[in-house]
Amino acid sequence: MLCLNTLVYHLKILKTSYMAKESMIAREVKRARMAQKYAAKRARLKAEGDFVGLSRLPRNSNPNRMHNRCKITGRPKGYMRQFGISRITFREMASSGLIPGVKKASW
């Protein structure tokens, strides 16, 4: 069984060696803010059935446009929600022994 606190500790250590691109992170933050800003208006337009009004809202105001990204590399594919990292990063960390209790045969 994996210890989430230990994984978080190791992620903090690796933060200095790996970093997701700041522009990717900034884009995701911007999308999250915009989705939050237009959430009430979007719900009201959906309830009224005003699909023309919905189409006039900014594209990034739709919460479906937000991506889950690896906290270390910024990779959007193969994201593992339980850990907040991508599958490839998980395998690299497990191979180097940074995640206790995980053996190569377990993934």
N, C-alpha and C positions, 0 to 999 in steps of 0.2 A: 504494500500500500504506500502511495506517495504522500509525503508530508508537504502540504501546500506552503507552510511557513518557511521550510527549508528551500523550496523552489524560489520563493520570493526573495529570500536572502541572496541566493546565487544569481538571480536576475539583477539585483542591485549591484553586485560585484561586476557582472558582465556589462553593465550599462556603460562603463567607461570604454570598453573595447568595441562594442557594437552600438550603433545608433541608427534608428530609422531616419530617413531623410526628413529634415525639418519642414520642408514644403509639403510633404504628404501629411504630416501631423497637423500642420496649419490648415490644410484643406479639410481634413476630417473635423476639426474643431469648428471651422466656419460652417460646414454642412450641418453639424449638430445644433449650432446656435440658430441657424436659419430655420431648421425643422421645428425647433421649439418656438420660435417667434411666430410662425404661421400655423401652428397646430390648431389653435382655436378657430381661426378663419377657415382652415381646410375642413374641419369637422362640421362647421356650420354650412359650408357650401355643399358638402356631401349629403347632409341631412335634407337640404332644400332640393337636391338633385340638379344643382347648377353646374353641369360639367364644363360649360364654356368658361365660367368663372374659375373653375379649378385649373383649366388649361392655361389661364392667364397668370397664375402664380409662378414664381421663379422655380426652375427645375430643381434646384438644390433644396427647396423647402419640403420636398417629399422625403419622409424618413427612409424610404426604400433605397435612396441613393447613398446612404451612409454605409461604409465598409468596415468589417472587422479586420484589423491589421495586427500583425505580429508586433509586440512591444519592443522587440530588439532589432529586427531587420526591416520592419515595415512591409513585409510580404503579405499580400491579401489572400493568396491561395493556400489551401491546406491549413487553415486556422483552427486551432484547438481551443474552444471556449473555456474549458476547465482550467487551462494554464495561461491563456492569453498570449500564446506564442504559436508560431507555425510548426508544422509537422517536421520540417527539415531541421529547424532550430532545436526542437525537442530531441530528435535523434542525435544531433551533434552533442548536446549537453549530456544525454544519457550515455553515449559512447565514451565521453571523457570523464564520466563518474560524478558529474555535478548534481544528478538527480538520484538520491538514494533509493534503493529498493527496485530499481528498474534494470533488468538485464536485457541483453540483445534479443533473447528469445521471447520477451514479453511484449514487444511491439511488432 
